Amino acid sequence: MLKILEFMKKAKKILMAFIFVGLISLSLLTLTIGGRIIQEFGEDSVKYRGFVNPPLGYNDSFPDYYITINDVPDILDMSIALQIKNQDGEGYYFKIEDVNSPSGWEIDPMEIGRIGVDGTRNFVYSLSKHNPISIAEGRKTETVELVVKAYRDEDYTDLYSQDNFEVTYHFIDRKSDVWTIEEHNNFTGGTNEGWYSPTHTSTRKSRVSEGYYRSFPYSIRTRGTFKKTFTPEEKNEAYLIFSVRPVATSFVRGFQIRINGRTHFKPDIEPSMHKWLQFIVPFKPGENNTISIGDPRSSSTINEFAYLDDVYLISK
């Protein structure tokens, strides 16, 4: 799943009058219709790309999303990237809608249109929720139940088959008193604070920049990937929150987040450029977590940068 939440933040220098901040949540869901019914949403028919509990590594069957509620709008606009494959012997008209979701969500039905025999359709389903503003317990989990229906007619009246699936969201309030902020990298001291770019020579490394920032007056920029090792305290939960501003297609084209050399997160839609994108990723407490952000195939010779700022390591 990928969604960018945009808002404007007033900056502290005239050249940065507006900073657009986005929120990224990552996943892909594949629905398959075959035989005479829509298959049950098991391992082979539902495919998610997104968050996985370390140290398992990247897995496309883990359907949980993590979202920070801080520094984002009052309405959280989110989208699920979906793919429907019709392997039945006839074409059908598909529709997706809400079944039973918690209060505060706004989820409208969406008519996908006809998908023919052996056809595949990629689309994005949008939903929104009122930002809870604060969460005293630090993390709140909500599950949205949706249904995909297949109809024989374009008026969506002659139902052929349907099935339900669930999407789970974890909303995290880093300002809650239950969290310990173990580390905050905002680069105000004019140093990299331990971040580096392994694809770079000494003249092409991560460096402090005044070009763009989320926390006055600096961020850091790189021409490759951002990398650093964190060791959270031995607790129940730990997360890393950070914001990235890509300004080069080379940075977003193969964007992924790697932890200890293994891919843990991928967007199924290419992230936007020239906007701040806010991420949160779970870490394994009590162990070294080496995070790499960007495209690991990036060359050290590219001339355009990405920026990183406002990094929080939190735990409880």
N, C-alpha and C positions, 0 to 999 in steps of 0.2 A: 504494500500500500504506500502511496505517496501523496502527501498533501502539503501545500505551502500556505501557511497563514501569514498574510501580509498586513503590516501596519506601519505607521509612520512614527518615528521617534525623533524628537528634537535633539540635535547635536550641539556640541559646545564650541564649534568653530564654523565660520561662515560658509566654507566650501562644502560642509556636510550638513546642510540644512535639514535633509531628510535621509533617514536610514530605513530601508524596508527590511523587515525581519520575517523570515519564514520558519515554519515548523515542519519537520519531515517525520512522517511515519511510513513504514515500509512494509509492503506485502503484495503478493499476487495470488489470486484465487482462480482456479480453473474448474469449471463445471462441465461435465460431460454427459450428454444424453445418448443412449445407445440401447439396442434391443427394443423393448416395448415400454420402458419406463426410464425416467431420469435415474441414473445410478445413485445408490446411497453414497453419501459424502464421506467416503473412507479414504484410505491412503492413495488409491489410484485415481480418484476423480476430483479431489480437492487439493490444490497445490498453493501453499502460501510461501511467500518469500519475506522473511522479516526476522524478528527477534528470536534468539535462541538462548537458552540458559547456558552460560559458559560452564565447562569447557567443551561442550559438544561440537561447536563449530557450526558452520552454515547449514541450514536445513530448511527445505521448502514446505514443511508440514507443521510448522509451529505458528499458530494464529494469533499470538498476543502482540498488542501494540503498546508502546510506552510514549506518553506525551507529558511534557511539563506544562503547567498552567500559568507559569510566571512569564511576564513580558510578552503576552499575546493578547488578542482582542477579547472582548466580552463574549463574542460568539466564536466558537471553535469550528471552522469549516474544514471538513475532512472528506477524503475520497478513497474509495477502494478500487484499485485496478483489477478488472475482471476479464476473464476469457471464457467464452462458451464454445464448446465443440459439439456439433450435431452429428453423431454417428448412427443416427436412426435411418430408416429407409424412406422417410418423408421430411419435408421442410416444415418448420414450425415458427410461430411468432412468440417471442420470449418477453417476459416481464419480470421485474424484480421489485419487491416492496417490503415494508416493515411488517413484522408479525407481532412481536411482543417486546418492546424496548422500554428501558427505564424512563422515568419522567425527566423532562428537560431536553430531550432529543427531538430534532425535527428531521423526519425522514419521509420524503415524498416518493411515490411510486414512479418507476421509469419503464417506459416501453422500449424495448431493444430493437424491435422489428423482426423481420423474417430472416432466419438462418437456414439455408438450404442443406441438402444431403451432403455430408462430409464437409460442411462449411464451418468456418471459425470466425468468431467476432470478438474483437478486443474493444473494451469500452471502460469508462470510469463512472462509478456510482457515487454520488455525492450525498453526504449527510452532515448534520451540524448539531452542536450541543452548546448550551449555555455554559460558559466558563464558571466552574464552582468558586472562583476567586480565591478561596483558601480551603485547605484540607487539614484539619487539626491532627489527624493521625498520619499525615505525610503522604500516604498513597491510598487512592480509592479505585476499586476495580468495578467496572460495569460491563455487562454483556448485552450486546444487541443481537436480536434474533431476526433474521431476514428469510424470505422465501423466494425461490426462482420458480416461475410457472411457464409451461409451454402450452400454447394454444394452437388450434387448427386454423383459426380464422383471424383476419387482420383487425377485427373489432374486439378481439380479446374476450370473447364470450363462450367459445367452445373449448373448455379446458381439456387438455390431453394428459398432462401429468404435472406434478409439482414436488418440491422437496425443500426442507428448511435447513439453514446453517447458522452458526453463531460466530460472532466476532467479538473478541474480548479486548477492552481498553483498560490500561493502567494509567491513571492520572496522578502525577506526582507534583507536590508543592514543595519545592526546595527551601522555601522560607519558613516551613513549619518547624516548631521548636524540637520536634522529635529527631530531626536530622542533625548530624555533625558535619560541618563543612571542613573536610580534612585538608582541602587545598583549593585555592582560587587563583587562577592565572589570568591576570588582566593586563600584564605587561607595562603597567604604569611606571615601573622602575627602569624601563628602557633596556631590559634584557629579554632573552628568549625563554627564560624560566624552564629550561630543560628540554624544550622542543627542538627538533632538528629534522632535516630532510635527507634521508639516506640516499636518494638518487642524485645528490648534488656534490659538486666539488666545493672546495672552501670558498670559492668566489660566487657560488650559486646555491647558497644555503638559506634556511629560514632566517629572516632578519626582522627587526622591529621596524614598523612603518607608521607614518602619520597619514597615509593615503585614505584609509577607511578604518573605522573602529566602531565598537559598540560601547566601550568604556573609555572615556577620555584619558589620555590623548593618543594611546597607541594600540595597535594590534600587531600580529606578526604576519608576514607574507612568505610564500614559497612558490617555486616553479614546479614542484613535484608533489610529494606527499608530506603531511605533517606526522611526526612520530614522537612518542614519549612513553616511558614506563611509569605506571602508578602501582602502589601497593596499599590497597585499602586495609583498614584495621580489621581484625577478626570479629566480624559482626554478622547479623542476619542478612543484610542487604547493602549493596553499594552500587552507585550509578555515576557515570560521567556525563555531564551536560556541557555542551559547547556550541558555538556558533561559527559557521563558515560562510564566507562570501566568495563564490567562484567568479572569476572574470575571464576564464578561458575555456573553450570547448574541450581542450585536452585534459582539463581537470575533471569535468563532469561526465565525459563520454564513457569512461569505465569506472565511474565512482563506486567505491565500496569502503566498508569499514572492516579492518582486520584486527584481530586480537591474538597476540602471541603467534603471528604468522598464519593464522587461519581466517578465512572470510566468515564473518558473522552477520553482516548486513549488506544488502544490495537494494537499491531502488529499482522498481520495474518501469518507472518513468524517469527520464533524464532530469536531474535537478536543474532549476532555473539559474541563470547567471545574473550577476549584478544585483543580487539581493542577499541579505543575510538569511541563512537557513539555520534553524535551531534543532539540535539533535539531543537525544538522551539514549544512552546505552547501558545495560546492566554489566557490572564487573563482578568477578569472583572475589569475595572478601578474603583477606589474609594471604593472598598470593600476588605475585607479580603479574600485572596486566599491561602488556605492551601494545598500545593502540596505534594503528596506522590509518590515516584519513586521506582519501583521494584515490587516484588511479595508480595502482602499483606498477603499471607499465609506462608511466609518464617518463619522458626523456628529460634529462637535465639541461637540454639545450633550448627548451621552449622559452619564449620571451614574455609570456603573460603569467600573471600571478593569481593565487587564491589567498584569502586572508582568514585568519583565525583569531577569535577573541572570546572573552568571558567564559572561561573553562572552570567548571565546578566539579570537584570530587566530593560526593556526599555519601553518608552511610548511617545506618541505625541498627 
